[in-house]
């Protein structure tokens, strides 16, 4: 599905949802009038579901949220009124979602976009590495490594702002330039963002202008879109590329059952062989492609590496003023009940209890007519296996590879790791997120779209709205291969 929506939909698909796999997709509208009516309906429905359930809708700390939501409805409705086809429908929903200014909110189509219009490209993929470059190309459409200077007389930055960031992404976050640049040259027929026709390329000081020849993206080329952001990566696991250098791959915090087992195996090995880690040359934590999920996976690893007691001490000090507010709406309560039931079925009793406690507290708040259940001490609760004696301090170098699309629980992982001074960030600036978290997905009545709903908010969180991480060691190589990062780490260890 190589469209401008690829990144958002990959994250969307991994969130918990009340949608049944057996639910049949409804037929797509067949006329311009029907598409227009669907767009108007779903923008309005997305607004109403968001207003009724989003953790920010009653947030006294963020009065701009409701203004943004109302502005998003007006903008989305204005676009929807001009819709004539499925591509316009997608664009109208994106326009609505983007104006909310919350990466954890919005309405996204749930149908197969290629059924509307197969995505097209001009024969190359772009990537952001502090500027816009050709990441890969075929049939002489461009040359790898060329800088894309401008298209149709517009500098690359302005074109990205108009054609991409008006519909997807947040340009104030540096990591979003890394994750969204690929979408400038993938076209799904957005009628509100005409695709570039002529572009100026530069290599070795020489410029050339080319007319772009748009065509359907072959399935064999779609991995290039993914790889242009964060390169190839490794499956969840622990390896040792050379003696005394440990590589921990964490490409997702929304793990499958197999990946859950792999995470547990990592933590068990670190605990059992901790003496080896205490003498390691370095530990590399590889977050390439990680876009969030549950922060428990990085927390448990940090406990194993630095010690349960030491992590808890530092984390408690960091979060001593944090409160967590849960929006007590019927839809959100049902989501927490579902989370409890899923974990019971998996045999995950500790996390099932976590869901159950919050479900009960939210029901109590709802019965009392309160919009939130407010938890003032859960950040200091601690979880998982606690060592009985303080662990020996872990002081060896830790390098954390950060992709531009690192957000949500991926940022939580960095929060944990950066509690310790022996951690360096390597790679790109991260994305950011709001203080609205624990996302669920709700299908809209028309069956064509789903709305993303954050169910809780953090108050006094040390990392604020829109704050992101910059790398200690930037890596602007086009190819983000494991070998590239291994070389970067070895060079830093050697003091070069």
N, C-alpha and C positions, 0 to 999 in steps of 0.2 A: 504494500500500500504506500507507494512512494509519493505522497502528497505533502503539502505544507503542514498538514496535521500529524505527520508521522510521530514526532516527539511527544506531542500532547496525548495522542491516542495510545501510544505504548504505555505511558504512565496510567492513563485512564483504565486500560484493560486490566491492570494489575490490582486496582482497588477493589475492596469488597463491595458487593452489589446485591440488591434484592432481585435482580433479573434472573429468571430461570433459564438454564441452558436449553430447555425444551421449548421455550417461547418462540413461536414462529414470527419472523420479521414480517411486518405488513408490506403490502405492495407499495412501491414508490409512486408519488403523484405523476400523472401523465400529461398534465397541461401546465402552462405558465401560471394560470390563475390558481391551480391547486398548489403549486409550489409556493406561490406568494402567500396563500392562506396558511399553509403549513409553517412558513417562516414567521409570520405574524403571531400565530398561535403559540409556537414553541418559544419565541422570545418572551412573550407574556407569561407563559407557564414557567419558564426558567426563572423569571423575576419573582413570581409568586412563591415558588418552592424555596428559592434562596431567602426571600424575606421571612418566610415562615420557619426556617430551620437553621440558617447560617449563624455561626457563633458570633459574627460581627454585627448582626442586625440590631442588637440591643447593647452593644459595647459602649459604655460611657467614656472609655478612653479614646475612642476613634469615631468622633461624630462625622468624619468625612466618609465613612463607609456607606451610610445611607444615601448621601449625596451622590457618591460614585455609582451606587446601584441604580438610582433613579436616572442618572445621566446615561448609564449603560442601556437601560430599557428604552429611553428616547432614541438613542443612536441606533440600537439594534432594530427598533421599529421603523426608523427612517430607511435603513438599508433594506429591511424586509419588504417594504412597500414597493421597492424597485426590482424585486426578484422575479425572474422569468424561468429559471431552471434550477436543477439540483446544485450546480456550482454556486449560484447566487445564494441558495438556501444555506449552504455551508458557510459562505463568507459572512452572511448576516449574523449567524450564530457566533462566529468567531469575533465579529465586530462587537457584539453585545458582551461576550465574555471578556474581551480585552479591556473594555472600559470599566469593568468592576475594579481593576487594579489589585487583584488578588490572585496569585498563581494557583491557589487552591480552590478556585470557584469558577463557575461558568457552565455553559451548555454546549455539548458536542454531539454531532450526529453519531448514530449507532449503526448505520448501514454501511455496506461495502461501497466505498467511494468510487472504485473503478466501474461500478455499475452505472454511475452518473457520467463520468468522463475519465478515461484512463489518464493518469498523470503524464505530462510531457517534460522533456528537458532539451537543452540545446547541444547535447553531446558531452557536457562536462559538469562536474560538481564543484561548487565553491566551498571554501573553508576560511574561517577567520583565525588569523594568527597575529593579532595586533593590526592587521589590515586584511583586505579581501584578496584571496589568492585562488588560483585554479588548483584544486586538490587532485583531481584525476580527470582524464579525458579519453575520448575514443575517436578514431577516424579523422584525426587532425582538426577537430573542432576548436581546440585550444592546446596549449602546452602546459604540462604540469609545472607548477611553481611560478607561473606568470601572475603578476599583480593585476587585478581588475580595477582599472583606473576610474572608468565611468561607463554609463550606458545611456544612450539617447540624450546625451548632453548633461546628464545628472551624475554628480560624484557618487561613488559606491555607497558612502554613508547615507546620503539623502535618499537614495533608491531603497536601501534596506529599511529606512524609517517609514517610507511611504507604502512600500509593497509588502513588507513583512511585519514590522512592529505595529502597524496599524491594526493588525489582525491576530498576531500571535507573538507573545514574548514581551519583555519589559526592558527597554533600552537603557535604563539607568543602572541596570545590573551588568557588570562587565562580562560575566560568564554567559549571559544570554546572547551576546554577539557571537560567541564561539558555538553555541548550540543552535542558533537560528539562521546563521548565514547560508547554510545549505539550501534553505527554503526560497532564496531569491531566484534560483534557477530551476525550481520545480513548479510546474503550472498545473492547477486543477481547474482552470477556467474561471478564476475569480473575476467577475465583471467590474469590480471596483479597484482592481490593481492590474492594469495592462502590462503584459509581460514585455521585458526588454527586447528590442529589435537589433540594435547595433551597439557594440561595446568596444572600448579601447583597452587593450592589454599591454603590459610593459614587462620586459625581461632584459636584464643586463643593460638598462638605460635606453633601450629601444622600444618604441611604441608602434602598435599596429592596430588598426580598426577592422573588425570582422562583423559581417552580417550573421545573426544567429539563425540556425535552421532547427526549428523545434520539431520534435517527434516523440512518440511514445517511449517511455523509459523501459528498456528490456528488464525482465525479472532478474537477469544475471547481474544487472548493474545496481539494483537497489541496495545491496550491502554497502556500496560506496557512500551512500547518504549517511548511514549509521557510522561508518568508520571515519568519516570526515570530522566528526565531533570528538571522538575519544579513541579512535583506533581499534585494533583487535584487542581482545582481552582473554583472560584465562577463566575457566570455571571456578566456582567457589572451592577453595582448597588452600593448603599450605605446601609450599615446595622449597627446595634449597638449591637455587641455580648454581651456587658454588658453596664450598664449605664455609660455614659460619655467617652466611648471608641468607636470611629467611624472607620468603616472598608470600604474603597473605593476600589472596585474590578475593575481593568482596564486590562483585559486579552488581549485586542486587541485595536490597533488604526487604524484598517481597518474595521470599524463597519458596520454591516447591518443596515437597516432602523430601526429595533427594538432597536438595540444597540445605534444608534444615539439618539433616543428618551430617552433611559436610561441615556446617558451622559448629555443630557440637563436637565433631571430631577434631577440628582445629583447636577449640578451647581445651579439650581434654589433653591433646598433645602438648600444648603450651604449658599447662599445669604440671603434667608428668615430667616434662623435660625442661623445666624452668631453669635449671642450672646451665643448660646449653644456651638458653636465650640470654641469661645474665652475662655470658661471655661472648655473645654474638658480635660480629663486626657491625651489623645493622639489621633492622627489620623493615621491610617495605610493605606498606599497606596499600593495595592497588584498588582504588575506587572507580576506575574507568567504567563508564556506562551506568554507574549507580545513580538512580534518580529518587531514592528514598524508599519508604516502606515503614518498617518498625525499627525504632532505635535500640531495641533490646539486643539485637545481634552485635552491634558495635560495643555496647555497654558490657556485655558478657566477655567479649574479647579483651577489652581494656582492663577488666578485672583480672583476667587470667595473666595478662602481661605485666601490669604495674602492681597488682595486688588489690584484693577486694577492699581492704580497710583504707588503703591510700586513695583509691579512686573515690570511695564514698566520702572521705574527709574533704577532698578537694571539691567534689561535686556539691556536697552539702554547703560548703562555704560560698560557692558560686551562686547557688540557687536559694539562699536563705530567705530572700524576700519574694520568691516566685509563688504565685497562686495560679491554679488551673480552674477555669470556669467552663462548665459543661452546659451547653444549650439544651434545656429540658423540653424538647418538642416531641410529639408522638413519633415522628419518623426517626429521630435520633435515638430515642429510647428503644425502638424496635431494632435498630442497627446494633446497639450494645447487647441486646438479648441474643441476636443472631451470632455475634462474636463469641458470647459465652457458650452457646450451643455448639458452635464449630469446634472450639477448643476442648470441650467435654468429649466430643466425638473423637478428637485426635489423642485424647489422653493427656492433654496439657493442663494439668490441674491448677498450677499457679496462675497462668494467664487467664484461665476460665474464671478463677476467683476475682481477678482484676476486673474483668468485664461485669461480673455479677454485682460486685460492690458498687460500681458506677451506675449500672442500670437501676439498682434499688434506690440509690441516692437521687438520681434524676427523677424517678417516679415520685419520690417524696417531695422534691421541689415543685414538680408539676402540680401535685395535689394541693400544695400551699399557694399556688398561683404565682410562683417565682420563675423568672425566665432562665435562671441558671442554678445548677448545683455548684457551689464554690468549695474547692478543696485547697486548703492552705498549707498542707504539709506533705503531699504525696511526692514532691520532688526529692524529699529526704527519706522516703520510705526504704529504699534499697530493695534489691530482688536477687534471686538466684542463690547459688551456693556461696556461703560466707566462710572464709578461712578463720580458724580459731586463733591463730597467732599471726602477727604482722609479717608480711612477706618481705624478703630481702629486696631493697630498692632496685628497680630496673632503671638503669641510666644509659644504656647503649643507644646509639642514634636510631631514630624512627623517621622514615620518609613516607609521607602520605601522598599518593598520586591523586590529584584532584582534576576532574573534567569540568568543562564549562557548564554542563547541565546538572551538576551536583546541587541538589536542593532537598528540602524536607529532612527526612531521617539521615540522608547523606551529610547534611550540615550538622545534624546532631552528633554524628560520628566525629566530625572534626572538632566540635565543641569538647567532646571527651578527650580526644587525643591531644589537643592544644592546652589542656590543663597541665601538661608536663613539658618542661623546657627542652627536653631532648627530642622534640618533634619538629620536623620541618615539612612544609607543604611544597609539593613539586607539581608543576604543570600549568594549569590555567587558573584565572580567577573563577570562583564558584558563582553559581546563581544565588539568589536569596529567596527567602520566603516571608510571608506575613507571620503574625503570631497566631493565625488560625490553622488548626491542625486536626488530626484524626479524621481523615476524609472518608466519606461514603459516597456511593453513586445511586441515584434514584432515576428510574425510567420515567419519561414523560408520557402522558396518556395517549398521545398520537402514535407512539411507537417508533418514531424516527430519531429520537434524541434522548440523551441522558444528562442529568444535571449533577454537577459535583458539589458536595455539601461538606464543609468543615464543621465538625460537631463540638469543638472545644477551642478555647483561646487561652493564651498565656498572658498573665499580667506580671510586669516587672521582670520579664525574661532578659538576661544579660545581653543576648544578641537580639537587637531590635528589628522592627519591620524594615525590610529592604536592605539589611546589612549583609554583606558577603565577605568572603575571604579572598585575599590576594596571595599568590604563591611566594614563598621565600626563595624558590628557585624556579623562575619562569622557563617553560619549555615551549618554544614556538616552532619546532620542527613540524613540517607538514605531516610526516608519518609518525604517529604515536604508537610505535611498536614497543613490545616488552624489551627488546634489545636496546632501543633508544633510551628508555628510562634506566635500564641497568647501567648503561654507560654514564648517564648523568649522575647516578648514585655513586658509582665507583670514582668518578672524577671529584665529587665533593668529599668523599672519604679520604682521597689522596691530597686534599687541600688545594686542588687546582681550580 
